């Protein structure tokens, strides 16, 4: 299937979507993610660009934030826990290259988790191009632009989706003055990697690489649906802490099943959202 990906996808899009939603075998993620997102194609088109980007001097403010974030990104993960180790150095290079590649975005906190996830599964240069593809081809770049335009639009869309699909949680959030801006950055900008179980996070990346931002919105609503009773039973003063302190284990199959059953129509996306995604 991978050898003739373009042909297979055009002929069997439903089969591809179904298999990805069930979870890509872990041993294949390093091959499949770049193919799904388009990172492998970008790497073939630009065989020497990554090396050139590494020679570009980053903006000092970008470089300072990147250096600080190296120590905060998967600090207990074997690949990244060593200060100045190979994992941290690879992460620094990928983030520096992206800052040079996309000067409007530069570097934004949250990107480090996404880049690190990719580095754990694939060679550094392919990880860079897959990061480019996820942000640009799968519609997530606006999360990291100055003033976070896509994130703010997603916050508004998510409140609408909660009102439709989870009215009890919506009413709870309204009553307690809880908004997605109070916890959502850790969920959306890191693709859940900041505080969710790793086994769940890679399942999120599976669907985002294929389906982009709509899949991410579905997953947010599904997680809240799964946590519904826990949230409704939580006293108001402790609700925000409950949203930031999540279960150590999360049934990824259950979340994904619920997520992909949630409808997100084009009409439910704010009109400005389409403009932000394609900016």
C-alpha positions in Angstrom: 0.0 0.0 0.0 2.8 2.5 0.9 4.7 1.8 -2.3 1.7 3.1 -4.4 0.2 5.4 -1.8 -1.2 8.1 -4.1 -3.0 5.5 -6.3 -4.3 3.5 -3.3 -5.6 6.6 -1.5 -7.5 7.8 -4.6 -9.0 4.4 -5.1 -9.7 3.5 -1.5 -9.9 6.6 0.7 -12.4 5.0 3.1 -10.2 2.1 3.6 -7.2 4.3 4.4 -9.2 6.4 6.8 -10.6 3.4 8.6 -7.2 1.8 9.0 -5.6 5.0 10.3 -8.4 5.6 12.8 -7.9 2.1 14.2 -4.3 3.0 14.9 -1.1 2.7 12.8 1.2 -0.1 14.0 3.9 1.5 16.1 6.7 0.0 14.1 5.3 1.7 10.9 4.6 5.1 12.3 8.0 6.4 11.2 7.2 5.5 7.6 3.5 6.2 7.6 3.3 9.6 9.3 5.5 11.3 6.6 3.5 9.7 3.9 0.1 10.7 5.4 1.1 14.3 6.0 3.2 14.8 2.9 6.6 15.2 4.6 8.2 12.5 2.5 7.1 14.3 -0.7 8.5 17.7 0.6 11.8 16.0 1.4 12.1 14.6 -2.1 11.3 18.0 -3.6 13.9 19.9 -1.5 16.8 17.5 -1.0 19.3 20.0 0.2 17.1 22.7 1.8 17.3 21.3 5.4 21.1 21.5 5.4 20.9 25.1 4.1 18.4 26.0 6.8 20.7 24.7 9.5 23.3 27.1 8.4 21.0 30.1 8.7 21.3 32.2 11.9 18.1 32.1 13.8 16.6 35.2 15.4 18.0 35.5 18.9 14.6 35.6 20.6 13.6 32.4 18.8 16.8 30.6 19.7 16.6 31.6 23.4 13.1 30.1 23.7 14.1 27.0 21.8 17.0 26.4 24.2 14.8 26.8 27.2 12.2 24.5 25.8 14.6 21.7 25.1 14.7 20.9 28.9 10.9 21.0 29.2 10.1 18.7 26.3 9.6 15.0 27.4 12.1 15.4 30.2 11.7 11.8 31.3 11.8 10.3 27.8 14.9 8.3 27.2 15.7 10.1 24.0 15.4 13.6 25.4 16.3 13.5 29.1 20.1 13.9 28.7 21.1 17.5 28.6 23.0 18.2 25.4 22.4 14.6 24.3 21.6 13.4 20.8 17.9 13.8 21.2 18.0 17.3 22.5 20.5 18.3 19.8 18.3 16.8 17.0 15.3 18.6 18.5 17.2 21.9 18.6 18.2 21.5 14.9 14.7 20.7 13.7 13.2 23.7 15.6 16.0 26.1 14.4 15.4 24.9 10.8 11.7 25.5 11.1 12.2 29.0 12.5 14.5 29.8 9.5 12.0 28.2 7.1 8.9 30.0 8.3 10.0 33.3 9.6 6.5 34.5 10.2 6.0 31.8 12.7 9.6 31.5 13.8 9.3 29.4 17.0 6.3 29.1 19.3 6.1 27.1 22.5 4.2 23.9 21.9 6.0 23.1 18.6 8.8 21.4 20.5 6.5 18.6 21.6 5.2 18.0 18.1 8.7 18.0 16.7 10.0 15.7 19.4 7.2 13.2 18.7 8.2 13.0 15.1 11.9 12.7 16.0 11.2 9.6 18.1 9.9 7.8 15.0 12.0 9.0 12.0 15.2 10.5 10.9 15.8 14.1 11.8 15.4 15.6 8.3 12.2 13.7 7.6 10.9 14.8 11.0 11.5 18.4 9.9 9.6 18.0 6.7 6.8 16.2 8.4 6.5 19.0 10.9 6.3 21.4 7.9 3.6 19.3 6.3 1.5 18.9 9.5 1.5 22.7 10.1 1.0 23.7 6.5 -0.8 20.9 4.8 -2.9 19.7 7.7 -4.0 23.2 8.7 -2.3 23.7 12.1 0.2 26.5 11.2 -2.2 29.2 12.6 -1.9 27.7 16.1 1.7 29.1 16.2 1.4 32.4 14.5 1.7 35.6 16.6 -1.5 36.1 18.6 -2.5 32.5 18.0 -5.3 33.2 15.5 -6.2 29.6 14.7 -6.1 28.6 18.4 -8.5 31.4 19.3 -10.8 30.3 16.4 -10.7 26.7 17.6 -11.6 27.8 21.1 -14.8 29.4 19.7 -15.6 26.4 17.5 -15.1 24.0 20.4 -17.6 25.8 22.6 -20.1 25.5 19.8 -19.4 21.8 19.4 -19.7 21.3 23.2 -23.1 23.0 23.1 -24.2 20.6 20.4 -22.6 17.4 21.5 -22.0 17.7 25.2 -24.6 20.3 26.6 -24.1 19.2 30.2 -20.3 20.0 30.0 -21.1 23.2 28.1 -23.5 24.4 30.8 -20.9 23.4 33.5 -18.2 25.5 31.8 -20.6 28.4 31.5 -21.7 28.2 35.1 -18.1 28.0 36.4 -16.7 30.5 33.9 -14.4 27.9 32.5 -13.0 28.5 29.0 -10.8 26.5 26.7 -8.2 29.3 26.9 -7.6 28.2 30.5 -6.3 24.8 29.5 -6.6 24.3 25.8 -3.1 25.4 24.8 -1.6 22.4 26.5 -4.0 20.2 24.5 -4.1 21.7 21.1 -0.6 23.3 20.6 1.2 20.1 21.7 -1.3 17.7 20.1 -2.0 16.5 23.7 1.6 15.6 24.2 2.2 17.9 27.2 0.1 15.9 29.7 -1.6 13.0 28.1 -0.3 9.4 28.0 2.2 8.8 25.1 0.2 5.8 23.8 -2.8 8.1 23.4 -0.8 11.0 21.9 0.5 8.9 19.0 -3.0 7.9 18.1 -3.9 11.6 17.9 -0.9 12.1 15.5 -2.1 9.2 13.4 -5.4 11.0 12.6 -4.0 14.5 12.4 -1.5 13.5 9.8 -4.3 12.3 7.6 -7.3 14.4 8.5 -5.8 17.6 10.0 -7.5 20.1 12.3 -11.0 18.6 12.2 -9.8 15.4 13.7 -8.1 17.3 16.5 -11.3 19.1 17.3 -13.2 15.8 17.4 -10.6 14.4 19.8 -11.0 17.3 22.2 -14.8 16.8 22.4 -14.4 13.0 22.8 -11.9 13.4 25.7 -14.3 15.7 27.5 -17.2 13.2 26.7 -15.1 10.4 28.3 -14.4 12.6 31.4 -18.0 13.9 31.6 -19.0 12.2 34.8 -15.7 13.0 36.5 -16.1 16.7 35.6 -19.7 16.9 36.6 -18.8 15.3 40.0 -16.0 17.8 40.6 -16.6 20.8 42.8 -16.5 24.1 40.9 -13.4 25.4 42.6 -11.4 22.2 41.6 -12.7 22.0 38.0 -9.8 23.7 36.4 -7.3 21.5 38.3 -9.2 18.4 37.2 -8.9 19.5 33.5 -5.1 20.0 34.0 -4.6 16.8 36.0 -5.8 14.0 33.7 -6.0 10.2 34.2 -2.6 8.5 34.0 -4.2 6.0 31.5 -6.7 6.8 28.8 -8.4 4.2 26.6 -7.2 5.4 23.1 -9.5 3.0 21.3 -12.5 4.4 23.2 -11.6 8.0 22.7 -11.0 7.5 18.9 -14.2 5.6 18.5 -16.1 8.5 20.2 -14.1 11.2 18.3 -14.7 9.9 14.8 -18.4 9.5 15.5 -18.6 13.3 16.2 -19.7 15.4 13.2 -17.8 18.6 12.5 -19.4 20.3 9.4 -17.9 23.1 7.4 -20.8 25.2 8.5 -19.8 24.7 12.2 -16.3 26.1 11.4 -16.2 29.8 11.9 -16.0 31.6 8.5 -12.7 33.2 9.5 -11.3 29.8 10.4 -10.9 28.7 6.8 -8.9 31.9 6.1 -6.7 31.3 9.1 -6.0 27.7 8.2 -4.9 28.6 4.7 -2.9 31.7 5.7 
